[in-house]
Amino acid sequence: MNTQLDKQRITLLLNINTLIIQRCLMIQQQQQQQGSAMNPKLQLILQDLLKRLHANLTCIGELSEKHNQQNLTKVVFPQILTAPADVLELNEFYAQLQKLFPEGMTILQRRALQLRQEQMRSAGENQGQMLQGQPHGQGRQLQGQMQAQMQNQLQGQMGGQLQGQIPGQQQQQASIQGQQYW
């Protein structure tokens, strides 16, 4: 058990939480000064920050529990390891967080890839059913084109982040030959 590493993790999570709380208070003060109903964009930012606060506090609690119960095998990490787009001052902190929780990044990236693949399969099945009414050659060609397009969208959405970072996983290359890719 690496107590020093977990102390660094907890310290960083507490620093991030301090900034999150300050940002939440600032948003609430802005809203009170305006005196109107909560701006939908600010409401979404506030909700995102509160989710991050909750995830970080949960992680701190789990790290503490791990040490108290001497559970050496439990993998503990915050469920949100990417910086919020609307709070630029947290970017550096989240970059450090990703370095302190590399196993968490790997697990979250695998989950994201699996979810996207499931969504793509589901979308492909739905589109395949629509193509059944097409003439034989034309339907197969359209299906191949749609599968290639979905695979390209998947790779684009992941932004190349997963490439080379997930051990044992390789991204599949799509072609427009009507073959099954997954």
URHU-V494187 format. One record per run of one state. SS is the DSSP state (H for helix, E for strand, C for the rest). FROM is the first residue (numbers start at 1). LEN is the number of residues. If there is no record, write none. Layout:
BEGIN
ss=SS from=FROM len=LEN
ss=SS from=FROM len=LEN
END
This chain:
BEGIN
ss=C from=1 len=2
ss=H from=3 len=32
ss=C from=35 len=5
ss=H from=40 len=29
ss=C from=69 len=19
ss=H from=88 len=13
ss=C from=101 len=1
ss=H from=102 len=30
ss=C from=132 len=4
ss=H from=136 len=22
ss=C from=158 len=25
END
